[in-house]
Structure formats: structure tokens, C-alpha cells
């Protein structure tokens, strides 16, 4: 899964938030649906202009972003 083919970031759209295929649907919107318990298939039913591949791209994007996060080392 190459999320870069699906996720777009445009400073003039949705304040530069990562969106799906240039639409106004953000990665966070999709992740919120998934976090609420919807399956990828249910997300596509709720947002019929999305495809399952879009949902997978959101997950891949979030996974890569998470891998890049580092936590500060706590001072003792």
C-alpha cells in the first residue's frame, strides 16, 4: 500500500490537513469513524465516494506517522 498515491496535502484545502484524493474528507475523519467502531466497509457505506483502498491508505498513513513519532525521555 502506497498511501502517497491516495493521501494529498494542500495548504489551501482543509487548512493543510491530509485529505483523501483531493476531496474534503480528511484522514482524521476516516480514523474517527474507525475509532468509533465502524469497519472499513461501513466507512465506505457512510462515505460512498470513498473506496476501501482509501481507508487502507489512511491506516498506512497513520502507521507511518506513528513510526516517526518519538517520545521525550523523562528526566529523573
C-alpha positions as CSV (number, residue, x, y, z in Angstrom):
1,X,0.0,0.0,0.0
2,X,1.5,3.3,-1.1
3,X,-0.6,5.9,0.7
4,X,1.2,8.6,-1.2
5,X,-0.9,7.8,-4.2
6,X,-4.1,8.4,-2.2
7,X,-3.4,11.0,0.5
8,X,-3.0,14.6,-0.6
9,X,-1.8,17.6,1.5
10,X,-2.7,21.0,0.1
11,X,-2.2,24.1,2.3
12,X,-5.3,25.6,0.6
13,X,-7.6,22.7,1.5
14,X,-8.8,21.9,5.0
15,X,-6.0,24.0,6.5
16,X,-3.4,21.7,5.1
17,X,-4.7,18.5,6.8
18,X,-4.1,15.3,5.0
19,X,-7.1,14.5,2.7
20,X,-8.2,11.7,0.5
21,X,-7.7,12.1,-3.2
22,X,-8.0,15.9,-3.1
23,X,-11.5,15.6,-1.5
24,X,-12.5,17.4,1.6
25,X,-12.5,14.2,3.6
26,X,-9.5,14.1,5.9
27,X,-7.5,11.2,7.2
28,X,-8.7,12.1,10.7
29,X,-12.3,11.9,9.6
30,X,-11.8,8.3,8.4
31,X,-9.8,7.4,11.5
32,X,-12.5,8.8,13.7
33,X,-15.1,6.5,12.1
34,X,-12.8,3.5,12.6
35,X,-12.1,4.5,16.2
36,X,-15.9,4.7,16.8
37,X,-16.1,1.1,15.8
38,X,-17.1,1.1,12.2
39,X,-15.5,-1.4,9.9
40,X,-13.8,-0.2,6.7
41,X,-16.8,-1.5,4.8
42,X,-19.1,0.6,7.0
43,X,-17.0,3.7,6.5
44,X,-17.3,3.3,2.7
45,X,-21.1,2.9,3.2
46,X,-21.2,6.1,5.2
47,X,-19.0,7.9,2.7
48,X,-19.9,6.3,-0.6
49,X,-17.4,8.4,-2.6
50,X,-14.6,6.6,-0.8
51,X,-13.2,3.2,-1.7
52,X,-11.8,0.5,0.6
53,X,-8.3,1.4,-0.7
54,X,-8.8,4.9,0.6
55,X,-9.5,3.6,4.1
56,X,-6.4,1.4,3.9
57,X,-4.3,4.4,2.8
58,X,-5.5,6.3,5.8
59,X,-4.3,3.5,8.1
60,X,-1.0,3.2,6.3
61,X,-0.5,7.0,6.6
62,X,-1.3,6.9,10.3
63,X,1.0,3.9,10.8
64,X,3.9,5.6,9.1
65,X,3.3,8.8,11.0
66,X,3.2,6.8,14.3
67,X,6.5,5.1,13.5
68,X,8.1,8.6,13.1
69,X,6.9,9.9,16.5
70,X,9.4,9.8,19.3
71,X,8.6,10.4,23.0
72,X,10.9,12.7,25.0
73,X,13.0,10.9,27.6
74,X,11.7,11.7,31.0
75,X,14.2,13.4,33.4
76,X,14.7,11.6,36.6
